[in-house]
């Protein structure tokens, strides 16, 4: 039995001089929130233990990897504030750190070197089986019901025999030999405890493709070893890769890092998080107006728990309190409702001036046309933010709230019809317009509004919904919405009069 796992959790074993962890995304698309959570946990573990956080790019899938995806992933990590000590530069994408290069596509010479070492030691061999031959064997095993591992007829060839074939122009993959490894590999997982892998779970597996490109498990081990990675904290879905990686570590005599496999992120139906239930890219959350502080807080609680059960805490709190012992092996549900609630708590705690600056780009993008003098009026800005702050959960919510001030978007909605047909409505609206016209200032106060409302109640002899609903239609074009006493003092007298006239005209 081979016990290759770690014996201690947050401390180093004697093979490593410092804590070094890595986040190694493939730049083939957006940064998934599950990947962002893995990056966060690695970042927090490094900070808690005065270690190094490395960003390595796994871009050996040349056909799907793009610089555009890499730039977007880097942008999302920067937005989250997960600063790395080594890796690609956040702006230039050039290497920074002593273990460069940090892109696997630029490290092929390392993989060739260690593949040759395994070939020369007899722990790997060239396999010339064609795709057709492989498929034929698979189909036969399937028909026999054995599902046996593929046995290559080239496993016992000498290296000289194989090299002679290569000289003739034949291509081959490089396979790692497993038949002689008759034992159990025991991983003491930092999160899941002891995990046993019988060596016969896998057959001779490919480490280099015929075009010389390495497979994931091989380049992952080489890079982790050369970059002196002390702890590998990654998603649970990578657990099946561990046996092959342990075999490679052992075959090359590399020190083995401590492994911790983080629980999967699940949707509310307890299935793996996917796009079919809504946006899962960090970029989507950023563009919708979520705060990075709220995202980090929320992601931290997907699998980790605060020692005192707190739900809201800062990044500094996370750095000080994070520990692997508090990571849960069970799947973590991505609760979109809770995320939005959590974001609202951070948003409402913001300084009003900062909040205004944060929502202004969303208003601009939505082409909300506010009078120029209002967008430069600090008093109006602060007053409007204080009114709408309790109604916002994310920055993009500001669009529908501030739309009420855009005269070009004022329309009379169909749900207003029943109130426009009430006999007293025209009198209510005419009285409203006349009293607003008498106001001597550009904006009325809340007290002015309350006084006008009471006067209309008396003059038109109405109350309740027959009073409030027509007035709302005259201000916002529909009978339901934000309380008028809150928004009317933010609207210019000229705008209120013009809107009232439009509604009166169709009564």
C-alpha positions as CSV (number, residue, x, y, z in Angstrom):
1,X,0.0,0.0,0.0
2,X,1.3,3.4,-0.9
3,X,0.4,6.3,1.4
4,X,1.1,9.4,-0.7
5,X,-1.2,11.8,1.0
6,X,-0.5,14.7,3.4
7,X,-0.5,14.2,7.2
8,X,-1.3,17.7,8.3
9,X,-3.6,20.4,7.0
10,X,-2.6,24.0,7.1
11,X,1.1,23.5,8.0
12,X,3.8,22.5,5.6
13,X,5.4,19.1,5.4
14,X,9.2,19.2,5.3
15,X,9.3,18.9,1.5
16,X,8.2,22.6,0.9
17,X,9.7,25.8,2.3
18,X,6.6,27.9,2.0
19,X,2.9,27.7,1.1
20,X,2.5,28.0,-2.6
21,X,-0.9,27.6,-4.3
22,X,-2.2,28.1,-7.8
23,X,-5.3,28.9,-9.8
24,X,-4.9,27.4,-13.3
25,X,-7.8,28.3,-15.6
26,X,-8.1,27.3,-19.2
27,X,-8.8,30.4,-21.4
28,X,-11.5,28.8,-23.4
29,X,-14.4,31.0,-22.2
30,X,-15.6,33.1,-19.3
31,X,-14.6,32.7,-15.7
32,X,-17.3,30.6,-14.2
33,X,-18.4,31.5,-10.6
34,X,-17.2,28.0,-9.5
35,X,-13.7,28.7,-10.8
36,X,-13.8,32.1,-9.1
37,X,-14.6,30.4,-5.8
38,X,-11.6,28.1,-6.3
39,X,-9.4,31.1,-6.9
40,X,-10.8,32.8,-3.8
41,X,-10.1,29.8,-1.6
42,X,-6.6,29.5,-2.9
43,X,-6.0,33.2,-2.5
44,X,-7.3,33.2,1.1
45,X,-5.3,30.1,2.0
46,X,-2.1,31.8,0.7
47,X,-2.8,35.1,2.6
48,X,-3.6,33.3,5.8
49,X,-0.3,31.4,5.7
50,X,1.9,34.2,4.4
51,X,2.3,32.2,1.2
52,X,2.2,32.8,-2.6
53,X,-0.8,32.7,-4.9
54,X,0.1,31.9,-8.5
55,X,-2.0,32.3,-11.7
56,X,-1.0,29.7,-14.2
57,X,-2.7,29.5,-17.6
58,X,-3.6,26.0,-18.9
59,X,-3.8,26.8,-22.6
60,X,-2.6,23.5,-24.3
61,X,-6.0,23.2,-25.9
62,X,-4.8,25.5,-28.7
63,X,-7.9,25.2,-30.8
64,X,-10.2,26.6,-28.1
65,X,-7.8,28.9,-26.1
66,X,-8.0,32.6,-26.9
67,X,-6.3,35.7,-25.7
68,X,-9.7,37.3,-25.5
69,X,-10.9,34.7,-23.0
70,X,-7.6,35.1,-21.1
71,X,-8.0,38.9,-20.9
72,X,-11.6,38.5,-19.7
73,X,-10.6,36.0,-17.0
74,X,-7.8,38.3,-15.8
75,X,-10.2,41.2,-15.7
76,X,-12.6,39.3,-13.6
77,X,-9.9,38.2,-11.1
78,X,-8.8,41.9,-10.9
79,X,-12.4,43.0,-10.3
80,X,-12.7,40.5,-7.5
81,X,-9.5,41.8,-6.0
82,X,-7.7,38.4,-6.0
83,X,-4.2,39.7,-6.6
84,X,-1.7,37.1,-7.5
85,X,2.0,37.1,-6.7
86,X,3.3,35.3,-9.8
87,X,1.8,34.5,-13.2
88,X,0.7,36.6,-16.2
89,X,0.7,40.3,-15.6
90,X,-2.8,41.7,-15.1
91,X,-2.4,44.3,-17.8
92,X,0.4,43.2,-20.2
93,X,-0.2,39.5,-19.8
94,X,3.6,39.0,-19.8
95,X,5.2,36.7,-17.3
96,X,6.0,38.0,-13.8
97,X,7.8,35.7,-11.3
98,X,10.7,33.2,-11.0
99,X,8.9,30.2,-12.5
100,X,8.1,31.7,-15.9
101,X,6.7,31.0,-18.4
102,X,3.3,30.7,-16.8
103,X,1.4,29.7,-19.9
104,X,1.5,25.9,-20.6
105,X,1.7,26.5,-24.3
106,X,5.1,28.0,-23.7
107,X,6.3,25.2,-21.5
108,X,6.3,22.3,-24.0
109,X,10.1,21.8,-23.7
110,X,9.5,20.8,-20.0
111,X,6.9,18.3,-20.8
112,X,9.1,16.7,-23.5
113,X,12.1,16.6,-21.1
114,X,10.1,14.7,-18.4
115,X,8.3,12.4,-20.9
116,X,11.8,11.4,-22.2
117,X,12.9,10.7,-18.6
118,X,10.0,8.3,-18.2
119,X,10.7,6.7,-21.6
120,X,14.3,6.2,-20.7
121,X,13.5,4.7,-17.3
122,X,11.0,2.3,-18.9
123,X,8.1,3.9,-17.0
124,X,6.5,5.0,-20.2
125,X,6.4,3.8,-23.8
126,X,5.6,4.9,-27.4
127,X,2.2,3.5,-28.5
128,X,1.5,3.3,-32.3
129,X,-2.1,2.1,-32.1
130,X,-4.3,4.0,-34.5
131,X,-7.7,5.5,-33.7
132,X,-9.3,2.7,-35.6
133,X,-7.5,0.0,-33.7
134,X,-8.3,1.7,-30.4
135,X,-12.0,2.0,-31.3
136,X,-12.1,-1.7,-32.4
137,X,-10.7,-2.8,-29.0
138,X,-13.1,-0.6,-27.1
139,X,-16.1,-2.0,-29.1
140,X,-14.9,-5.6,-28.5
141,X,-14.5,-5.0,-24.7
142,X,-17.9,-3.4,-24.6
143,X,-19.5,-6.3,-26.5
144,X,-17.8,-8.8,-24.1
145,X,-19.1,-6.8,-21.2
146,X,-15.6,-6.6,-19.7
147,X,-15.0,-2.9,-20.1
148,X,-11.3,-3.8,-19.6
149,X,-8.5,-1.3,-20.0
150,X,-6.9,-1.2,-23.4
151,X,-3.7,-3.2,-23.6
152,X,-1.3,-1.9,-26.1
153,X,0.8,-4.4,-28.1
154,X,3.7,-1.9,-27.8
155,X,3.9,-1.9,-24.0
156,X,6.9,-4.3,-24.0
157,X,8.8,-2.8,-27.0
158,X,12.2,-1.5,-26.2
159,X,12.8,2.3,-26.6
160,X,15.2,1.5,-29.5
161,X,12.4,-0.4,-31.3
162,X,10.0,2.4,-31.0
163,X,12.5,5.1,-32.0
164,X,13.3,3.0,-35.1
165,X,9.6,3.1,-36.1
166,X,9.4,6.9,-35.5
167,X,12.3,7.4,-37.8
168,X,10.2,5.8,-40.6
169,X,7.6,8.6,-40.1
170,X,5.1,6.8,-37.9
171,X,3.5,8.8,-35.1
172,X,2.9,7.6,-31.6
173,X,1.5,8.8,-28.3
174,X,3.4,8.3,-25.1
175,X,1.7,6.1,-22.5
176,X,2.5,5.8,-18.8
177,X,2.9,2.2,-17.6
178,X,0.6,1.1,-14.8
179,X,0.5,-2.7,-14.9
180,X,3.4,-3.2,-12.5
181,X,1.8,-0.8,-9.9
182,X,-0.1,-3.4,-7.9
183,X,-1.2,-1.4,-4.9
184,X,-3.6,1.1,-3.4
185,X,-2.8,4.8,-3.5
186,X,-4.1,6.5,-0.4
187,X,-4.8,10.2,-0.5
188,X,-5.3,12.0,2.8
189,X,-7.5,14.7,1.3
190,X,-7.5,18.0,3.3
191,X,-11.3,18.3,2.9
192,X,-12.6,14.7,2.4
193,X,-10.3,12.7,4.5
194,X,-8.8,9.4,3.3
195,X,-9.6,8.5,-0.3
196,X,-8.3,5.1,-1.6
197,X,-7.5,4.6,-5.3
198,X,-6.7,1.0,-6.4
199,X,-4.0,1.2,-9.1
200,X,-6.0,-1.0,-11.5
201,X,-8.7,1.7,-11.7
202,X,-6.7,3.0,-14.7
203,X,-4.8,1.3,-17.6
204,X,-1.8,2.6,-19.4
205,X,-2.7,6.2,-19.9
206,X,-1.5,8.8,-22.4
207,X,0.8,11.6,-21.2
208,X,1.8,13.0,-24.6
209,X,-0.3,13.1,-27.7
210,X,1.1,12.2,-31.1
211,X,1.5,15.9,-31.9
212,X,3.7,16.4,-28.8
213,X,1.0,18.2,-26.8
214,X,0.7,17.0,-23.2
215,X,-2.5,15.8,-21.6
216,X,-3.9,17.6,-18.6
217,X,-2.7,15.2,-15.9
218,X,0.9,15.2,-17.1
219,X,1.5,18.9,-17.6
220,X,-0.4,19.6,-14.4
221,X,2.1,17.5,-12.4
222,X,5.2,18.8,-14.1
223,X,4.1,22.5,-13.6
224,X,3.0,22.0,-10.0
225,X,6.4,20.3,-9.2
226,X,8.5,22.9,-11.0
227,X,6.6,25.7,-9.5
228,X,7.0,24.1,-6.0
229,X,3.2,24.1,-5.4
230,X,2.7,23.0,-1.8
231,X,-1.1,22.7,-1.8
232,X,-3.5,21.9,-4.6
233,X,-7.0,23.2,-3.7
234,X,-9.3,22.4,-6.6
235,X,-12.9,21.4,-7.4
236,X,-14.2,18.0,-6.5
237,X,-14.6,17.1,-10.2
238,X,-10.8,16.8,-10.4
239,X,-10.7,14.0,-7.8
240,X,-10.7,11.3,-10.5
241,X,-7.6,12.8,-12.0
242,X,-5.7,12.3,-8.7
243,X,-4.7,8.7,-9.2
244,X,-3.0,9.3,-12.5
245,X,-1.2,12.4,-11.0
246,X,0.0,10.5,-8.0
247,X,1.4,7.8,-10.3
248,X,3.3,10.5,-12.3
249,X,4.6,12.2,-9.1
250,X,5.9,8.8,-8.0
251,X,7.3,7.9,-11.3
252,X,9.4,11.1,-11.5
253,X,10.3,11.2,-7.8
254,X,8.7,14.6,-7.3
255,X,7.6,15.8,-3.9
256,X,3.8,15.4,-3.6
257,X,1.7,18.5,-2.6
258,X,-1.2,18.3,-0.2
259,X,-4.5,17.9,-2.0
260,X,-7.9,19.4,-1.0
261,X,-10.9,18.8,-3.2
262,X,-13.6,21.5,-2.8
263,X,-17.2,20.7,-3.1
264,X,-19.1,21.3,-6.3
265,X,-21.2,24.4,-6.8
266,X,-24.9,23.3,-7.3
267,X,-28.0,25.0,-8.6
268,X,-31.1,25.1,-6.4
269,X,-32.1,21.8,-8.0
270,X,-28.9,20.4,-6.5
271,X,-27.4,19.7,-10.0
272,X,-24.0,21.1,-11.1
273,X,-24.3,24.8,-11.7
274,X,-24.9,25.5,-15.4
275,X,-25.9,28.3,-17.7
276,X,-29.4,26.8,-18.2
277,X,-30.4,28.3,-14.8
278,X,-29.1,31.7,-15.6
279,X,-25.8,33.6,-15.8
280,X,-22.9,31.9,-14.1
281,X,-20.0,34.1,-15.5
282,X,-18.4,36.6,-13.2
283,X,-18.5,39.1,-16.1
284,X,-22.3,38.8,-16.1
285,X,-22.5,39.7,-12.4
286,X,-20.1,42.6,-12.9
287,X,-22.1,44.0,-15.8
288,X,-25.4,43.6,-13.9
289,X,-24.0,45.7,-11.1
290,X,-22.9,43.4,-8.3
291,X,-20.2,44.5,-6.0
292,X,-17.0,42.4,-5.8
293,X,-17.1,42.6,-2.0
294,X,-20.5,41.0,-2.0
295,X,-19.5,38.4,-4.6
296,X,-16.4,37.4,-2.5
297,X,-18.5,37.3,0.7
298,X,-21.1,35.1,-1.0
299,X,-18.6,32.8,-2.7
300,X,-16.8,32.3,0.6
301,X,-20.0,30.9,2.2
302,X,-20.4,28.3,-0.6
303,X,-18.5,25.6,1.2
304,X,-16.9,27.5,4.0
305,X,-18.4,28.8,7.3
306,X,-17.5,31.8,9.5
307,X,-16.4,30.6,13.0
308,X,-19.1,32.8,14.6
309,X,-21.8,32.1,12.0
310,X,-21.6,35.6,10.5
311,X,-23.1,36.1,7.1
312,X,-21.5,39.5,6.2
313,X,-17.8,40.0,6.6
314,X,-14.9,41.8,4.9
315,X,-12.1,40.4,2.8
316,X,-9.7,41.2,5.8
317,X,-12.0,39.0,8.0
318,X,-11.8,36.2,5.4
319,X,-8.0,36.4,5.3
320,X,-7.7,36.3,9.0
321,X,-10.3,33.6,9.7
322,X,-10.1,31.3,6.6
323,X,-9.1,27.7,7.4
324,X,-9.4,24.4,5.5
325,X,-10.9,22.8,8.5
326,X,-14.1,24.8,8.0
327,X,-14.5,23.7,4.4
328,X,-17.5,21.4,3.9
329,X,-17.2,18.4,1.6
330,X,-20.9,18.6,0.7
331,X,-22.1,20.4,-2.4
332,X,-22.7,24.1,-2.0
333,X,-25.9,25.6,-3.5
334,X,-25.7,28.8,-5.5
335,X,-28.6,30.7,-4.1
336,X,-29.2,33.6,-6.5
337,X,-31.8,35.2,-4.2
338,X,-29.4,35.2,-1.3
339,X,-26.6,36.7,-3.5
340,X,-28.8,39.5,-4.5
341,X,-29.9,40.1,-0.9
342,X,-26.2,40.1,0.2
343,X,-25.3,42.6,-2.5
344,X,-28.1,44.9,-1.4
345,X,-26.6,45.0,2.1
346,X,-23.3,46.1,0.7
347,X,-24.9,48.6,-1.7
348,X,-27.0,50.2,1.0
349,X,-24.0,50.6,3.2
350,X,-22.2,52.6,0.5
351,X,-21.4,56.3,0.7
352,X,-24.1,58.1,-1.3
353,X,-21.6,59.9,-3.5
354,X,-19.9,56.7,-4.4
355,X,-23.2,55.0,-5.1
356,X,-24.2,57.8,-7.5
357,X,-20.9,57.4,-9.4
358,X,-21.4,53.7,-9.5
359,X,-24.9,53.8,-11.0
360,X,-24.3,56.7,-13.4
361,X,-22.6,54.4,-16.1
362,X,-25.7,52.1,-16.0
363,X,-28.0,55.1,-16.5
364,X,-25.8,56.3,-19.3
365,X,-25.8,52.9,-21.0
366,X,-29.6,52.7,-20.8
367,X,-29.8,56.2,-22.3
368,X,-31.7,57.6,-19.4
369,X,-32.0,61.3,-20.2
370,X,-31.9,63.4,-17.1
371,X,-31.9,67.2,-17.3
372,X,-28.2,68.3,-17.5
373,X,-28.5,70.6,-14.5
374,X,-29.7,67.6,-12.4
375,X,-26.8,65.3,-13.3
376,X,-24.4,68.0,-12.1
377,X,-26.4,69.0,-9.0
378,X,-24.9,67.3,-6.0
379,X,-27.8,68.0,-3.7
380,X,-30.3,66.4,-6.2
381,X,-28.0,63.5,-6.7
382,X,-27.7,62.8,-3.0
383,X,-31.4,63.3,-2.4
384,X,-32.3,60.9,-5.2
385,X,-29.8,58.3,-4.0
386,X,-31.2,58.4,-0.5
387,X,-34.7,57.8,-1.9
388,X,-33.8,54.9,-4.2
389,X,-31.1,53.3,-2.2
390,X,-33.5,51.1,-0.2
391,X,-35.1,49.9,-3.4
392,X,-31.9,48.8,-5.1
393,X,-30.3,45.4,-4.8
394,X,-27.8,45.8,-7.7
395,X,-26.6,48.8,-9.6
396,X,-28.7,48.0,-12.7
397,X,-31.8,48.3,-10.7
398,X,-31.2,52.1,-10.9
399,X,-32.3,52.1,-14.5
400,X,-36.0,51.4,-13.9
401,X,-36.0,53.7,-10.8
402,X,-34.4,56.7,-12.5
403,X,-36.4,56.2,-15.7
404,X,-39.2,58.1,-14.0
405,X,-37.3,61.3,-14.4
406,X,-36.8,61.0,-18.2
407,X,-39.6,62.9,-19.8
408,X,-38.9,61.3,-23.2
409,X,-39.8,57.9,-21.6
410,X,-43.1,59.1,-20.0
411,X,-46.0,57.0,-21.3
412,X,-49.5,56.4,-20.0
413,X,-49.6,52.7,-19.3
414,X,-52.8,50.6,-20.1
415,X,-53.3,49.7,-16.4
416,X,-54.2,53.4,-15.9
417,X,-57.3,53.2,-18.1
418,X,-59.7,52.2,-15.3
419,X,-58.7,55.2,-13.2
420,X,-58.9,57.6,-16.1
421,X,-62.6,56.6,-16.6
422,X,-63.6,57.5,-13.0
423,X,-65.9,60.6,-13.0
424,X,-63.8,62.6,-10.6
425,X,-60.4,61.9,-12.2
426,X,-60.4,64.9,-14.6
427,X,-61.1,67.3,-11.7
428,X,-58.3,65.7,-9.6
429,X,-55.8,66.1,-12.4
430,X,-56.8,69.7,-13.3
431,X,-56.6,70.7,-9.6
432,X,-53.2,69.0,-9.3
433,X,-51.9,70.9,-12.4
434,X,-53.3,74.2,-11.1
435,X,-51.8,73.9,-7.7
436,X,-48.4,72.7,-9.0
437,X,-48.4,75.8,-11.3
438,X,-48.8,78.0,-8.3
439,X,-45.5,76.8,-6.7
440,X,-43.0,79.6,-6.9
441,X,-39.9,77.4,-6.9
442,X,-38.5,75.0,-9.5
443,X,-39.0,72.1,-7.1
444,X,-41.6,71.6,-4.5
445,X,-40.8,70.3,-1.0
446,X,-42.4,67.2,0.6
447,X,-44.4,69.6,2.7
448,X,-45.7,71.4,-0.5
449,X,-46.8,68.0,-1.9
450,X,-48.6,67.0,1.2
451,X,-50.4,70.4,1.3
452,X,-51.4,70.1,-2.4
453,X,-52.7,66.6,-1.8
454,X,-54.9,67.7,1.0
455,X,-56.2,70.6,-1.0
456,X,-57.1,68.3,-3.9
457,X,-58.9,66.0,-1.5
458,X,-61.1,68.9,-0.3
459,X,-61.7,70.6,-3.7
460,X,-62.4,67.5,-5.7
461,X,-64.1,65.8,-2.7
462,X,-62.2,62.5,-3.2
463,X,-60.0,60.3,-1.1
464,X,-58.3,56.9,-1.2
465,X,-57.5,55.3,-4.5
466,X,-59.7,57.8,-6.4
467,X,-57.3,60.5,-5.2
468,X,-53.9,58.7,-5.2
469,X,-54.1,56.6,-8.4
470,X,-55.0,59.5,-10.8
471,X,-52.2,61.6,-9.2
472,X,-49.7,58.7,-9.8
473,X,-50.8,58.4,-13.4
474,X,-50.2,62.2,-13.8
475,X,-46.7,61.8,-12.4
476,X,-45.4,58.4,-13.5
477,X,-47.9,57.2,-16.1
478,X,-49.2,54.3,-14.0
479,X,-51.3,53.8,-10.8
480,X,-48.6,51.9,-8.9
481,X,-45.0,52.8,-8.0
482,X,-42.7,54.7,-5.7
483,X,-44.5,57.0,-3.2
484,X,-45.2,60.3,-4.8
485,X,-44.1,62.3,-1.7
486,X,-40.6,60.8,-2.3
487,X,-40.2,61.4,-6.0
488,X,-42.3,64.5,-6.7
489,X,-39.8,66.7,-4.8
490,X,-37.1,65.4,-7.2
491,X,-39.1,66.4,-10.3
492,X,-39.1,69.8,-12.0
493,X,-42.3,71.8,-11.9
494,X,-42.3,72.2,-15.7
495,X,-42.1,68.4,-16.1
496,X,-45.0,67.8,-13.7
497,X,-47.2,70.3,-15.5
498,X,-46.4,68.8,-19.0
499,X,-47.2,65.3,-17.8
500,X,-50.4,66.3,-16.2
501,X,-51.5,68.0,-19.4
502,X,-50.9,64.8,-21.4
503,X,-53.0,62.8,-19.1
504,X,-55.8,65.4,-18.9
505,X,-55.9,65.4,-22.7
506,X,-57.1,61.8,-22.8
507,X,-59.5,61.9,-19.9
